[in-house]
Amino acid sequence: MLYSQETMNKEIAISVRRVSKKFRLFNSAKERLAEALHPFRKKYHREFWALQDVSFDVYRGEIIGILGKNGSGKSTLLQIICSVMQPTEGVVEVSGRISALLELGAGFNPEFTGRENVILNGSIMGISRQEMLRRLPAIEAFADIGDFFDQPVKTYSSGMFVRVAFAAAIHVDPEILVVDEALSVGDSKFQHRCFQRIREFMEQGKTIIVVSHSTDTLLRICHRGIVFDSGKLSHIGPIASAVNHYQNLLFGSPDAVEKSSELVFEDKKNKAEISTSLIGALSNDTRDKVSEKPNYNSHEVRLGSGAATIIDFDLISAGIINPHEISAHAETELIIKLRYNDDLTNTSVGFALVTIDGTYVFGTNMIMMQAPLINAEAGRCYAVKFMFTSRLVGGEYFLNIGCNQLVDGTDMFLDVRRSVARIKFSDTPSVVGFVDLGVVHEVIDLNITRSCSI
């Protein structure tokens, strides 16, 4: 995470107090009309509470991730925060200009062109037409949809719409940015630009609320997480614990949240007093030895159900076990050892390397590699070895290791240890960036083969 809770301003940007939202559901339009016209006000509807007694505060400069299953009330809450709809009960107080990117279609007139909708959006935000015309070139360039910018929005694809909507949302100088799942519609290139801009907002200390099913994204950028379940606030806390809680809502048993939170501290109490093997990840020791590694990061973030536990790892490079630094272009092995606490099928192991600010440089796992997955009985231990050539530009990185289970096409975290170790790669003064591509060059004297006209 880029910011710690301590560094944030404690001024409240959004205050949600005992908010509830009720909808009336009818089986048909006929029943709706019958209730409206009935002389004795007979009820044909049934009540549905999308939100029930929700309370929390969002502090200025904080990035909040909101998670929950479909239909849990996330989008309803955002619409209430943005004053698109009013709560049935309770109150929401917002301090600062708020700009929102909600579900596709919200706030845009389908008959207007993209340009006209952007100007209209600015006027709704209190920005003059003249000022919006001054900002239009930047908005048009960011949206990057060409001539379609002057075509009616109803002719747009979902990807084109989200480009214009996001460009409009970020160019009105918001103090609070609210982003719903809509960003998942854009292509990877546009998503990269969006997250670059969100990162700029973070650096400026703006308040951001993000709704996403991408837990990796939320873990990377958010301070806290809020989890909703059936319209109720189920959990609020540090983003890692919120993601853990969300995973257990999707896959776990009712007491899984307590078990998984114990996982973070349980194994650290069982430090081994002696070393049993030079390559501990290949030994028969079933204790958690991770915290004994020379490059271990005691501030790791750990989450998962605990049905399988990562208990050791070793990096071997140029014949050295867990070296102080890894030489450029060295053949390297990463061995990850895990213990199965339950009978499990379709389990995968993977790793990633991230920069100090959390940017992913590389990541893979057995699912992505289309390798056979592991089926194991409780009490068994397995080691997975990854082999690669070191091609990272010199500097310090952090290692993420994890084990997950594929359940109905969705990843369930079993044990994920983020920033578990600091890895140093030797200096590469001839290149900059993240990756050393091993570039060679050749100068061709064109005057030898043929004359050049200028």
C-alpha positions in Angstrom: 0.0 0.0 0.0 1.2 3.5 -0.8 -0.1 5.1 2.3 -0.4 4.1 5.9 -3.4 4.8 8.0 -1.3 7.1 10.3 -0.4 9.4 7.5 -3.9 10.2 6.5 -5.8 13.3 7.4 -8.5 12.3 10.0 -11.0 14.9 8.6 -14.1 13.1 7.6 -14.9 13.3 3.9 -18.0 11.0 3.9 -20.1 10.1 6.8 -22.8 7.4 6.5 -25.1 7.1 9.4 -27.7 4.3 9.9 -28.6 4.3 6.2 -31.2 1.9 4.9 -32.9 1.7 1.5 -36.1 -0.1 0.8 -37.5 -1.0 -2.6 -41.0 -2.1 -3.5 -41.1 -5.2 -5.7 -44.0 -6.1 -7.9 -44.5 -9.3 -9.9 -45.8 -7.4 -12.8 -46.7 -3.9 -14.1 -50.3 -4.8 -13.7 -49.9 -5.2 -9.9 -48.1 -1.9 -9.7 -51.0 -0.2 -11.4 -53.6 -2.1 -9.3 -51.9 -0.9 -6.0 -51.7 2.7 -7.2 -55.4 2.7 -8.1 -56.9 0.5 -5.4 -59.4 2.5 -3.3 -58.4 0.9 0.0 -54.6 1.0 -0.7 -54.3 -2.8 -0.9 -50.7 -3.8 -1.1 -49.6 -5.9 -4.0 -45.8 -5.4 -3.5 -43.3 -7.0 -1.3 -40.6 -5.1 0.5 -36.9 -5.6 -0.3 -34.3 -3.9 1.8 -31.2 -3.3 -0.3 -29.3 -1.7 2.6 -30.0 -2.1 6.3 -28.6 0.1 9.0 -25.2 0.9 7.4 -22.8 3.3 9.2 -19.2 4.1 8.6 -16.9 7.1 7.9 -14.4 7.7 5.1 -11.5 10.0 5.9 -10.1 12.6 3.6 -7.2 11.2 1.6 -8.3 7.6 2.2 -8.8 4.9 -0.5 -11.6 2.6 0.4 -12.4 -0.7 -1.4 -16.0 -2.0 -1.3 -16.5 -5.7 -1.8 -19.5 -8.0 -1.8 -21.4 -10.5 -3.8 -23.7 -9.4 -6.6 -26.9 -7.9 -5.1 -25.3 -7.2 -1.7 -26.0 -3.4 -1.9 -22.7 -2.0 -3.1 -24.1 0.0 -6.1 -27.1 1.2 -4.2 -24.8 2.6 -1.5 -22.7 4.4 -4.1 -25.8 5.9 -5.7 -26.9 7.2 -2.3 -23.5 8.7 -1.6 -23.6 10.4 -5.0 -27.2 11.7 -4.4 -28.5 9.7 -7.4 -31.1 8.3 -5.0 -32.2 9.1 -1.5 -32.1 6.7 1.5 -35.3 5.4 3.0 -33.7 5.9 6.5 -30.5 7.5 7.7 -28.3 10.3 6.4 -25.2 10.7 4.3 -23.0 13.7 4.6 -20.4 14.5 2.0 -17.7 17.1 2.4 -16.2 18.1 -1.0 -16.9 17.9 -4.7 -17.7 14.4 -5.7 -17.3 12.9 -9.1 -18.6 9.4 -9.9 -18.2 6.7 -12.5 -21.2 4.4 -11.7 -22.8 1.7 -13.8 -22.8 2.1 -17.6 -25.4 4.6 -18.7 -25.7 6.6 -15.5 -25.9 10.3 -15.9 -25.5 10.4 -19.7 -28.2 11.3 -22.2 -28.1 8.6 -25.0 -29.3 11.1 -27.6 -26.5 13.6 -26.9 -23.0 13.2 -28.3 -20.1 12.4 -26.1 -19.0 16.1 -26.3 -22.4 17.3 -25.3 -22.6 14.9 -22.4 -19.2 16.0 -21.1 -20.3 19.6 -21.1 -23.6 18.7 -19.5 -21.7 16.7 -16.8 -19.5 19.7 -16.1 -22.5 22.0 -15.7 -24.0 19.6 -13.2 -20.8 19.7 -11.3 -20.9 23.5 -11.2 -18.3 24.1 -13.9 -19.1 26.8 -16.4 -19.5 26.0 -20.1 -16.5 28.2 -21.0 -14.3 26.3 -18.5 -15.5 22.9 -19.8 -14.8 24.0 -23.4 -11.2 24.8 -22.2 -10.9 21.3 -20.7 -12.5 19.4 -23.7 -9.3 18.8 -25.6 -7.7 17.0 -22.6 -10.9 15.0 -22.1 -11.2 14.1 -25.7 -7.5 13.0 -25.8 -7.9 10.8 -22.7 -11.1 9.2 -24.0 -9.4 8.5 -27.3 -12.4 7.3 -29.3 -11.8 9.4 -32.4 -14.7 10.7 -34.4 -17.2 8.9 -32.2 -16.7 11.7 -29.6 -19.2 13.7 -31.8 -21.7 10.9 -32.2 -24.7 10.1 -30.0 -23.8 8.0 -27.0 -26.5 5.5 -27.9 -24.2 4.4 -30.7 -21.3 3.6 -28.4 -20.0 0.2 -27.3 -19.6 -0.3 -23.6 -15.9 0.2 -23.9 -16.3 3.6 -25.7 -18.8 4.7 -23.1 -16.6 4.0 -20.2 -13.7 5.8 -21.8 -15.8 9.0 -22.1 -17.4 8.6 -18.7 -14.1 8.2 -16.9 -12.5 11.0 -18.8 -15.3 13.3 -17.9 -15.3 12.2 -14.2 -11.6 12.9 -13.6 -11.4 16.3 -15.4 -13.7 18.2 -13.1 -11.2 18.5 -10.2 -13.0 16.2 -7.8 -12.1 16.0 -4.2 -13.8 12.6 -3.9 -13.8 10.1 -6.7 -16.3 7.2 -6.7 -15.6 4.3 -9.2 -17.9 1.4 -9.6 -17.1 -1.9 -11.4 -17.4 0.0 -14.8 -13.6 0.1 -15.2 -13.5 -3.6 -15.9 -15.2 -2.9 -19.3 -12.2 -1.1 -20.8 -9.4 -2.7 -22.6 -6.1 -3.3 -20.8 -4.4 -0.3 -22.3 -7.1 2.0 -21.1 -7.3 0.4 -17.7 -3.6 1.1 -17.3 -4.2 4.8 -18.0 -7.1 4.9 -15.6 -5.1 3.4 -12.8 -2.2 5.8 -13.6 -4.6 8.7 -13.1 -6.1 7.1 -9.9 -2.5 6.8 -8.6 -2.0 10.5 -9.3 -5.2 11.3 -7.3 -3.8 9.1 -4.5 -0.6 11.1 -4.5 -2.6 14.3 -4.3 -4.4 13.1 -1.2 -7.9 12.8 -2.8 -10.5 10.5 -1.3 -11.4 7.5 -3.5 -14.0 4.8 -3.2 -13.6 1.8 -5.5 -16.0 -1.0 -6.0 -14.4 -4.0 -7.6 -14.3 -7.8 -7.6 -10.6 -7.6 -8.4 -9.1 -8.3 -5.0 -5.6 -7.8 -6.4 -6.4 -4.3 -7.5 -7.9 -3.4 -4.1 -5.0 -4.9 -2.1 -2.6 -2.8 -4.2 -4.3 0.6 -3.8 -6.6 0.6 -0.8 -6.1 1.4 2.9 -9.3 -0.2 4.2 -12.1 -2.4 2.9 -15.8 -2.6 3.5 -17.6 -5.9 2.9 -21.4 -6.1 2.3 -23.5 -9.2 2.6 -27.3 -9.1 1.9 -27.5 -5.4 2.4 -25.7 -5.3 5.7 -22.2 -4.1 6.6 -20.5 -7.4 7.3 -16.9 -6.3 7.9 -14.8 -3.1 7.9 -11.1 -3.0 8.5 -7.7 -3.1 6.9 -7.9 -4.1 3.2 -6.2 -7.5 3.7 -8.7 -8.5 6.4 -11.6 -7.3 4.3 -10.4 -9.3 1.3 -10.0 -12.3 3.6 -13.6 -11.9 4.9 -14.9 -11.5 1.3 -13.2 -14.7 0.2 -14.7 -16.5 3.1 -18.2 -15.2 2.3 -17.8 -16.6 -1.2 -16.3 -20.0 -0.3 -15.9 -20.4 3.5 -17.9 -21.7 6.4 -19.5 -19.3 8.9 -16.5 -19.6 11.3 -13.9 -19.3 8.5 -13.3 -15.6 9.1 -12.1 -16.3 12.7 -10.0 -19.2 11.5 -8.3 -17.3 8.7 -7.6 -14.3 10.9 -5.8 -16.6 13.4 -3.7 -17.9 10.5 -1.8 -14.7 10.3 -0.3 -15.1 13.7 -0.6 -18.8 14.5 2.4 -20.2 12.6 4.7 -17.4 13.6 4.6 -18.6 17.2 6.1 -21.9 16.2 9.5 -20.8 15.1 11.9 -23.7 14.6 14.9 -23.5 17.0 17.3 -25.4 14.7 17.7 -25.7 10.9 17.0 -29.2 9.6 18.3 -28.9 6.1 20.3 -26.6 3.8 17.2 -26.4 1.6 14.5 -26.2 4.1 11.7 -26.2 1.5 12.7 -29.7 0.6 13.0 -31.1 4.2 10.4 -33.2 6.0 9.9 -30.5 8.7 6.2 -29.5 8.8 6.8 -26.3 10.9 6.4 -22.8 9.5 10.0 -21.8 8.8 9.3 -18.7 6.6 10.0 -16.2 9.3 13.5 -17.6 9.7 14.6 -16.7 6.2 17.4 -14.1 6.1 15.3 -11.9 3.6 12.0 -12.3 5.5 9.8 -9.2 5.7 8.1 -9.1 9.1 5.5 -6.7 7.7 4.1 -9.2 5.2 0.4 -9.2 4.6 -1.1 -12.7 4.9 -4.6 -13.9 4.0 -6.5 -17.0 3.0 -8.8 -19.7 4.4 -5.9 -21.7 5.9 -7.0 -25.0 4.3 -3.5 -25.1 3.0 -0.5 -23.3 4.5 2.8 -22.1 3.0 5.4 -23.1 5.5 8.7 -22.6 3.8 10.4 -21.2 0.7 14.0 -21.0 -0.7 15.6 -19.0 -3.5 18.6 -20.7 -5.1 20.6 -18.6 -7.5 24.1 -19.4 -9.0 24.4 -22.3 -6.5 23.7 -20.1 -3.5 20.7 -20.6 -1.2 18.8 -17.4 -0.3 21.6 -15.1 -1.6 22.0 -11.5 -0.4 21.4 -10.5 -4.0 20.7 -12.2 -7.3 23.1 -11.6 -10.2 21.9 -10.4 -13.6 20.9 -13.2 -16.0 21.5 -15.9 -13.3 19.6 -19.1 -13.4 17.3 -19.1 -10.4 15.0 -21.5 -8.6 12.2 -20.6 -6.2 10.9 -23.6 -4.1 7.6 -23.1 -2.2 6.6 -25.6 0.4 3.1 -26.0 1.6 1.2 -28.2 4.1 -2.4 -29.3 3.4 -4.7 -29.0 6.4 -7.8 -30.2 4.5 -8.5 -32.6 1.6 -8.3 -30.4 -1.4 -8.6 -30.6 -5.2 -7.5 -28.3 -8.0 -5.0 -26.3 -6.0 -2.4 -24.0 -7.6 0.8 -22.4 -6.3 2.3 -19.2 -7.7 4.5 -16.2 -7.1 5.0 -12.6 -8.1 7.6 -9.9 -7.8 6.5 -6.3 -7.0 8.2 -3.0 -6.7 8.5 -1.1 -3.4 5.3 0.9 -4.3 3.4 -2.3 -5.1 3.6 -2.3 -8.9 3.5 -5.9 -10.3 6.6 -6.6 -12.3 5.9 -10.3 -12.9 3.6 -12.9 -11.6 2.5 -16.4 -12.6 0.9 -19.6 -11.1 0.1 -23.1 -12.1 -3.3 -22.2 -13.5 -1.8 -19.5 -15.7 0.9 -21.9 -16.8 -1.8 -24.5 -17.7 0.0 -27.0 -15.5 -1.7 -29.9 -13.8 -3.2 -28.8 -10.5 -2.5 -30.5 -7.1 -5.0 -32.8 -5.4 -3.9 -33.6 -1.8 -5.0 -35.2 1.4 -4.9 -33.4 4.7 -1.5 -33.7 6.4 0.5 -34.1 3.2 3.2 -31.6 2.2 4.3 -30.7 -1.3 7.0 -28.5 -2.7 6.6 -26.6 -6.0 9.7 -25.5 -7.8 9.7 -22.5 -10.3 12.8 -22.0 -12.5 13.6 -18.8 -14.3 16.4 -16.6 -15.5 17.0 -13.3 -13.7 16.3 -10.5 -16.1 15.0 -7.8 -13.7 16.7 -4.4 -13.7 18.9 -4.0 -10.5 17.1 -2.9 -7.4 15.0 -4.1 -4.5 11.7 -5.9 -5.0 9.3 -7.8 -2.8 8.2 -11.4 -3.2 4.6 -12.6 -3.1 3.9 -16.3 -2.8 0.5 -17.9 -2.7 -1.6 -21.0 -2.9 -5.2 -20.9 -4.2 -7.9 -23.3 -5.2 -10.0 -23.2 -8.4 -13.6 -23.4 -7.4 -16.2 -23.1 -10.3 -13.8 -21.0 -12.3 -13.0 -18.6 -9.4 -9.8 -18.4 -7.4 -10.2 -19.0 -3.6 -7.2 -17.9 -1.5 -5.9 -20.7 0.7 -2.7 -19.0 1.9 -1.4 -15.8 0.2 1.7 -14.2 1.7 2.3 -10.7 0.1 5.6 -9.0 0.5 6.9 -12.0 2.4 10.5 -11.3 1.5 12.8 -8.6 0.2 14.7 -9.6 -2.9 17.7 -7.7 -4.2 18.8 -7.9 -7.8 22.3 -6.8 -8.7 22.9 -3.5 -10.4 22.4 -3.2 -14.1 23.8 0.2 -15.0 23.3 -0.3 -18.7 19.5 -0.3 -18.5 16.6 1.4 -16.7 13.0 0.3 -16.1 12.0 -3.1 -14.8 13.2 -5.7 -17.2 16.6 -6.2 -18.9 15.8 -7.5 -22.3 19.4 -8.3 -23.1 19.5 -5.8 -26.0 22.5 -5.8 -28.4 23.0 -3.2 -31.1 24.7 -2.8 -34.4 25.7 0.3 -36.2 25.3 0.0 -40.0 27.3 2.4 -42.1 25.0 3.1 -45.0 27.7 5.0 -46.9 29.6 1.8 -47.6 26.7 -0.1 -49.3 25.1 2.8 -51.1 25.1 6.6 -51.2 22.5 8.4 -49.1 20.6 11.4 -50.4 19.7 14.2 -48.0 
